[in-house]
Amino acid sequence: MQISGNNLTLLDLVPGEEATLAALHLPEDIAHRLMILGFVPGSTVTFTRRAPGGDPHVYRVDGSDIALRRETAGKILLEPRRQKHS
């Protein structure tokens, strides 16, 4: 399955930003493992930091910090950002 350029992924987050997971476009075994760790559609994930070399990135989900390589994080889709109303 191809991912459209309009979809947000974990790679679009900046440190400290949180978002809601929409889907995991990964092989079934990898997606299953991540779902066990809390990466399930509808959950909130926060980008906490990146390693000194830039990879992996560390995300907080369900109270745990999980390090993901960029290639994996780029296949985890987020729900569209909501516009904040003043």
N, CA, C and O atoms as a DFTB+ gen file, in Angstrom:
344 C
 N C O
     1  1       0.853      -1.179       0.000
     2  2       0.000       0.000       0.000
     3  2       0.892       1.232       0.000
     4  3       1.850       1.314       0.768
     5  1       0.576       2.182      -0.856
     6  2       1.345       3.419      -0.897
     7  2       0.766       4.424       0.078
     8  3      -0.436       4.452       0.344
     9  1       1.653       5.242       0.599
    10  2       1.245       6.289       1.522
    11  2       1.281       7.604       0.765
    12  3       2.306       7.981       0.197
    13  1       0.167       8.288       0.762
    14  2       0.066       9.570       0.059
    15  2       0.929      10.618       0.736
    16  3       1.167      10.550       1.942
    17  1       1.397      11.583      -0.035
    18  2       2.212      12.658       0.501
    19  2       1.451      13.562       1.454
    20  3       2.067      14.352       2.169
    21  1       0.116      13.467       1.484
    22  2      -0.695      14.318       2.354
    23  2      -0.851      13.751       3.759
    24  3      -1.323      14.448       4.657
    25  1      -0.462      12.502       3.960
    26  2      -0.628      11.875       5.263
    27  2       0.492      12.292       6.209
    28  3       1.658      12.369       5.823
    29  1       0.112      12.557       7.444
    30  2       1.094      12.868       8.483
    31  2       1.599      11.565       9.078
    32  3       0.833      10.618       9.254
    33  1       2.893      11.517       9.390
    34  2       3.473      10.356      10.053
    35  2       4.165      10.819      11.332
    36  3       4.236      12.014      11.616
    37  1       4.667       9.869      12.086
    38  2       5.407      10.221      13.298
    39  2       6.580      11.135      12.989
    40  3       6.982      11.928      13.841
    41  1       7.138      11.040      11.787
    42  2       8.282      11.884      11.422
    43  2       7.915      13.362      11.299
    44  3       8.802      14.216      11.298
    45  1       6.630      13.675      11.197
    46  2       6.194      15.067      11.081
    47  2       6.113      15.778      12.435
    48  3       5.949      16.997      12.487
    49  1       6.228      15.026      13.518
    50  2       6.155      15.634      14.850
    51  2       7.480      16.289      15.219
    52  3       8.546      15.860      14.778
    53  1       7.395      17.324      16.026
    54  2       8.586      17.963      16.594
    55  2       8.658      17.533      18.060
    56  3       7.631      17.191      18.645
    57  1       9.850      17.544      18.667
    58  2       9.955      17.128      20.059
    59  2       8.956      17.865      20.957
    60  3       8.830      19.088      20.905
    61  1       8.258      17.088      21.775
    62  2       7.250      17.627      22.681
    63  2       5.844      17.617      22.105
    64  3       4.874      17.783      22.844
    65  1       5.717      17.425      20.800
    66  2       4.399      17.436      20.156
    67  2       3.739      16.071      20.292
    68  3       4.402      15.035      20.239
    69  1       2.426      16.090      20.467
    70  2       1.683      14.834      20.536
    71  2       0.640      14.792      19.438
    72  3       0.232      15.820      18.897
    73  1       0.215      13.565      19.119
    74  2      -0.780      13.357      18.073
    75  2      -1.494      12.035      18.337
    76  3      -1.084      11.247      19.189
    77  1      -2.565      11.814      17.590
    78  2      -3.329      10.578      17.686
    79  2      -2.965       9.671      16.520
    80  3      -2.952      10.103      15.368
    81  1      -2.671       8.415      16.825
    82  2      -2.315       7.454      15.788
    83  2      -3.547       7.086      14.971
    84  3      -4.636       6.905      15.515
    85  1      -3.360       6.976      13.658
    86  2      -4.451       6.606      12.768
    87  2      -4.282       5.187      12.234
    88  3      -5.245       4.420      12.212
    89  1      -3.069       4.826      11.802
    90  2      -2.865       3.512      11.190
    91  2      -1.385       3.172      11.145
    92  3      -0.524       4.052      11.173
    93  1      -1.111       1.881      11.074
    94  2       0.254       1.393      10.934
    95  2       0.361       0.712       9.573
    96  3      -0.278      -0.315       9.341
    97  1       1.152       1.269       8.687
    98  2       1.356       0.695       7.353
    99  2       2.680      -0.052       7.349
   100  3       3.653       0.362       6.719
   101  1       2.684      -1.163       8.070
   102  2       3.887      -1.967       8.277
   103  2       3.553      -3.429       8.055
   104  3       2.381      -3.805       8.088
   105  1       4.566      -4.265       7.830
   106  2       4.300      -5.704       7.765
   107  2       3.580      -6.167       9.033
   108  3       3.794      -5.620      10.115
   109  1       2.738      -7.168       8.887
   110  2       1.880      -7.602       9.986
   111  2       2.649      -7.936      11.257
   112  3       2.204      -7.586      12.350
   113  1       3.790      -8.603      11.141
   114  2       4.532      -8.988      12.352
   115  2       5.061      -7.763      13.098
   116  3       5.036      -7.732      14.329
   117  1       5.535      -6.761      12.370
   118  2       6.042      -5.542      13.006
   119  2       4.890      -4.739      13.600
   120  3       4.981      -4.247      14.725
   121  1       3.799      -4.607      12.832
   122  2       2.629      -3.877      13.335
   123  2       2.096      -4.534      14.602
   124  3       1.741      -3.838      15.554
   125  1       2.035      -5.853      14.628
   126  2       1.536      -6.564      15.807
   127  2       2.413      -6.285      17.024
   128  3       1.904      -6.028      18.114
   129  1       3.717      -6.336      16.840
   130  2       4.644      -6.070      17.947
   131  2       4.467      -4.649      18.484
   132  3       4.445      -4.437      19.697
   133  1       4.340      -3.678      17.577
   134  2       4.149      -2.290      18.013
   135  2       2.805      -2.101      18.702
   136  3       2.693      -1.316      19.644
   137  1       1.782      -2.819      18.236
   138  2       0.471      -2.710      18.882
   139  2       0.531      -3.256      20.311
   140  3      -0.122      -2.722      21.207
   141  1       1.304      -4.306      20.521
   142  2       1.487      -4.839      21.871
   143  2       2.126      -3.780      22.771
   144  3       1.822      -3.702      23.961
   145  1       3.018      -2.964      22.191
   146  2       3.699      -1.909      22.951
   147  2       2.837      -0.666      23.151
   148  3       3.242       0.249      23.868
   149  1       1.648      -0.613      22.528
   150  2       0.737       0.510      22.722
   151  2       0.470       1.349      21.498
   152  3      -0.339       2.275      21.563
   153  1       1.120       1.062      20.378
   154  2       0.901       1.821      19.139
   155  2      -0.352       1.296      18.447
   156  3      -0.270       0.572      17.455
   157  1      -1.500       1.667      18.978
   158  2      -2.774       1.241      18.395
   159  2      -3.528       2.469      17.897
   160  3      -3.446       3.537      18.503
   161  1      -4.264       2.320      16.792
   162  2      -5.044       3.455      16.300
   163  2      -5.921       4.036      17.413
   164  3      -6.581       3.310      18.157
   165  1      -5.904       5.357      17.499
   166  2      -6.664       6.062      18.523
   167  2      -5.847       6.441      19.745
   168  3      -6.282       7.261      20.553
   169  1      -4.660       5.850      19.889
   170  2      -3.829       6.183      21.049
   171  2      -3.065       7.477      20.804
   172  3      -2.845       7.883      19.663
   173  1      -2.670       8.110      21.895
   174  2      -1.903       9.351      21.819
   175  2      -0.423       9.019      21.923
   176  3      -0.007       8.251      22.791
   177  1       0.364       9.601      21.034
   178  2       1.806       9.391      21.024
   179  2       2.489      10.750      21.075
   180  3       2.029      11.707      20.453
   181  1       3.593      10.830      21.822
   182  2       4.361      12.070      21.949
   183  2       5.788      11.806      21.487
   184  3       6.414      10.823      21.884
   185  1       6.292      12.704      20.639
   186  2       7.687      12.626      20.213
   187  2       8.517      13.259      21.327
   188  3       8.398      14.460      21.573
   189  1       9.355      12.472      22.005
   190  2      10.093      12.997      23.148
   191  2      11.488      13.486      22.782
   192  3      11.917      14.542      23.247
   193  1      12.205      12.720      21.947
   194  2      13.572      13.130      21.601
   195  2      14.099      12.256      20.470
   196  3      13.500      11.244      20.107
   197  1      15.242      12.677      19.923
   198  2      15.928      11.856      18.930
   199  2      17.332      11.578      19.433
   200  3      17.883      12.335      20.232
   201  1      17.894      10.495      18.962
   202  2      19.263      10.140      19.346
   203  2      20.222      11.194      18.805
   204  3      19.883      11.896      17.852
   205  1      21.415      11.321      19.394
   206  2      22.375      12.333      18.945
   207  2      22.665      12.287      17.444
   208  3      22.882      13.335      16.835
   209  1      22.675      11.113      16.843
   210  2      22.920      11.001      15.410
   211  2      21.663      11.203      14.575
   212  3      21.724      11.159      13.346
   213  1      20.517      11.425      15.232
   214  2      19.266      11.663      14.522
   215  2      18.391      10.433      14.379
   216  3      17.215      10.562      14.039
   217  1      18.915       9.263      14.624
   218  2      18.137       8.037      14.482
   219  2      18.623       7.059      15.535
   220  3      19.831       6.840      15.613
   221  1      17.775       6.460      16.346
   222  2      16.321       6.456      16.248
   223  2      15.672       7.669      16.933
   224  3      16.336       8.482      17.577
   225  1      14.353       7.750      16.764
   226  2      13.535       8.735      17.472
   227  2      12.862       8.016      18.629
   228  3      12.577       6.821      18.545
   229  1      12.608       8.747      19.708
   230  2      11.965       8.154      20.877
   231  2      10.580       8.764      21.026
   232  3      10.412       9.984      21.020
   233  1       9.587       7.879      21.161
   234  2       8.191       8.285      21.294
   235  2       7.631       7.719      22.590
   236  3       7.980       6.610      22.994
   237  1       6.762       8.485      23.238
   238  2       6.084       8.012      24.447
   239  2       4.661       7.625      24.068
   240  3       3.913       8.412      23.488
   241  1       4.313       6.401      24.409
   242  2       2.969       5.905      24.170
   243  2       2.593       4.987      25.332
   244  3       3.390       4.147      25.749
   245  1       1.409       5.148      25.837
   246  2       0.899       4.317      26.925
   247  2       1.860       4.280      28.120
   248  3       1.999       3.246      28.773
   249  1       2.527       5.416      28.408
   250  2       3.395       5.524      29.560
   251  2       4.805       4.990      29.384
   252  3       5.602       5.026      30.322
   253  1       5.122       4.496      28.199
   254  2       6.463       3.950      27.943
   255  2       7.158       4.717      26.833
   256  3       6.511       5.212      25.911
   257  1       8.486       4.814      26.925
   258  2       9.283       5.404      25.854
   259  2       9.765       4.292      24.941
   260  3      10.356       3.310      25.391
   261  1       9.500       4.462      23.640
   262  2       9.841       3.453      22.644
   263  2      10.685       4.114      21.565
   264  3      10.298       5.147      21.019
   265  1      11.841       3.522      21.255
   266  2      12.703       4.040      20.191
   267  2      12.349       3.352      18.875
   268  3      12.279       2.126      18.795
   269  1      12.126       4.173      17.841
   270  2      11.808       3.654      16.513
   271  2      12.762       4.251      15.490
   272  3      13.090       5.436      15.555
   273  1      13.201       3.443      14.560
   274  2      14.007       3.953      13.453
   275  2      13.125       4.793      12.548
   276  3      11.910       4.609      12.493
   277  1      13.755       5.714      11.845
   278  2      13.016       6.620      10.946
   279  2      12.192       5.840       9.924
   280  3      11.062       6.223       9.621
   281  1      12.736       4.769       9.398
   282  2      12.021       4.003       8.369
   283  2      10.725       3.410       8.916
   284  3       9.751       3.276       8.176
   285  1      10.698       3.059      10.187
   286  2       9.476       2.538      10.807
   287  2       8.532       3.676      11.165
   288  3       7.338       3.605      10.875
   289  1       9.057       4.726      11.793
   290  2       8.229       5.866      12.201
   291  2       7.530       6.510      11.000
   292  3       6.426       7.038      11.137
   293  1       8.157       6.469       9.845
   294  2       7.580       7.066       8.644
   295  2       6.404       6.299       8.078
   296  3       5.737       6.766       7.154
   297  1       6.146       5.121       8.629
   298  2       5.017       4.311       8.154
   299  2       3.895       4.219       9.176
   300  3       2.959       3.434       9.021
   301  1       4.001       5.031      10.223
   302  2       2.937       5.099      11.227
   303  2       2.202       6.414      11.013
   304  3       2.744       7.494      11.247
   305  1       0.962       6.300      10.568
   306  2       0.174       7.474      10.195
   307  2      -0.544       8.088      11.386
   308  3      -0.928       7.404      12.335
   309  1      -0.711       9.396      11.302
   310  2      -1.384      10.168      12.343
   311  2      -2.686      10.733      11.822
   312  3      -2.851      10.922      10.617
   313  1      -3.607      11.002      12.722
   314  2      -4.834      11.696      12.341
   315  2      -4.467      13.126      11.972
   316  3      -3.510      13.681      12.511
   317  1      -5.223      13.726      11.056
   318  2      -4.925      15.113      10.673
   319  2      -4.937      16.033      11.878
   320  3      -5.720      15.855      12.812
   321  1      -4.060      17.014      11.840
   322  2      -4.006      18.002      12.925
   323  2      -5.272      18.838      12.904
   324  3      -5.786      19.203      11.846
   325  1      -5.751      19.126      14.082
   326  2      -6.937      19.985      14.202
   327  2      -6.485      21.420      14.328
   328  3      -5.496      21.712      15.000
   329  1      -7.202      22.307      13.686
   330  2      -6.912      23.727      13.802
   331  2      -7.403      24.206      15.163
   332  3      -8.524      23.903      15.573
   333  1      -6.557      24.952      15.852
   334  2      -6.956      25.509      17.152
   335  2      -7.775      26.767      16.925
   336  3      -7.386      27.641      16.151
   337  1      -8.909      26.855      17.604
   338  2      -9.770      28.026      17.488
   339  2      -9.537      28.923      18.694
   340  3      -9.442      28.444      19.824
   341  1      -9.447      30.206      18.452
   342  2      -9.221      31.154      19.547
   343  2     -10.523      31.563      20.172
   344  3     -10.535      32.358      21.111
